């Protein structure tokens, strides 16, 4: 027998939350958390704007110490340094998020490769060197602030971990006094290593966040087929294989939105009643405000609901994607803009977990060895997948082709998403107007190939009236 081929492996990093069973000195832990908030706030105030743009996080500590020294507030130097470094990494993450939108705007602004390279170079080195870039930079990257006073960051030199029993550990972390340590008893099975974060959560209990690495064994082979995915609300995904994934997630999100709206409405009534009782019975008003308007139960319910929806989405994804595939999905990172909707619709859109949809796709791609590519989402739901043109129209869950055939609209959009992954004319960062121009040119050429004019297509209802102006203009250029 021949030897088995070497298995493909990859490492997956995740954060594990370990509860603290007991603490030898909670008062000192609270004091350390309060003091660590000072270097965090100073880091954001000093480096949270243009001055910290592109700065190496290792160089942040000397800059912050020039404003205030750790000894001035009684915080050990290492705890100060670790807090500053952690905050600077968060600032750099915000900078990278802003760069994503700024690079997109650069590609929208100009098609000249030299000009794009110049603006991207200025973006990384001196975003104030160009007036337009400076305005866009100020719009996308706002000065940050922090009010975090509930956590402490420890590196490996700041703690020691030993096993007590099979399910418990003893974690000793650095205290305010040199050489002294605070003992914590944890419910955990493995020895903790690397950077950790000691946090007091919203419920008032202590927990330790640590990073763990899990080795995943990937299926053999490379992606041998392409899969387009359309993201939706009623169902999480609709694939180009005509498969619904996480069907019914919309009902779960609508129920969550309705519960949140009812809860907030009742809370407003309770607060109004307490304020009205303040004049004649201040003690009763104080009891109502203290005991009925907390956030512990509210946040726990929301966290459970989000976890339920996340598990539902990812479980169904794992059932449908089990082998390596090349996945194409829409780029929905842009904020939702448009006409003012009803309050109920706005509430549902605000609770739509579109970020979770993308995170779930990336997670399943890592587990199966698949690849993920995002494409331009403009007009994917309005294009006929059979012809690649704007002939036909979408009505609810149906897409009616110009021939009279009816297909599922999300299925049609998923095929368009898959086709757009290999479309050289429509790139990811093109504006919707530019995408429309390309699609309209294809539509006019297709009409002429079957011996039909734009006016005839409009009269027959094949082409929507909203496309009349650009279609007539495109047809006139086509004749030239």
Secondary structure as UniProt FT lines:
FT   STRAND          8..23
FT   HELIX           26..47
FT   HELIX           50..52
FT   TURN            53..54
FT   HELIX           57..59
FT   HELIX           60..65
FT   TURN            66..67
FT   HELIX           70..73
FT   HELIX           77..109
FT   HELIX           113..125
FT   TURN            127..128
FT   HELIX           131..140
FT   STRAND          151..154
FT   HELIX           156..158
FT   STRAND          159..163
FT   STRAND          168..174
FT   TURN            178..179
FT   STRAND          181..187
FT   STRAND          196..200
FT   TURN            202..203
FT   STRAND          206..218
FT   STRAND          226..231
FT   STRAND          235..239
FT   TURN            240..241
FT   STRAND          244..247
FT   HELIX           249..277
FT   TURN            278..280
FT   HELIX           282..292
FT   HELIX           296..320
FT   STRAND          326..330
FT   HELIX           343..351
FT   HELIX           354..368
FT   STRAND          371..375
FT   TURN            378..382
FT   TURN            385..388
FT   STRAND          393..395
FT   TURN            396..397
FT   STRAND          398..400
FT   TURN            402..403
FT   STRAND          406..408
FT   HELIX           409..420
FT   TURN            421..422
FT   TURN            428..429
FT   HELIX           432..449
FT   TURN            450..451
FT   HELIX           454..460
FT   HELIX           465..467
FT   HELIX           468..479
//
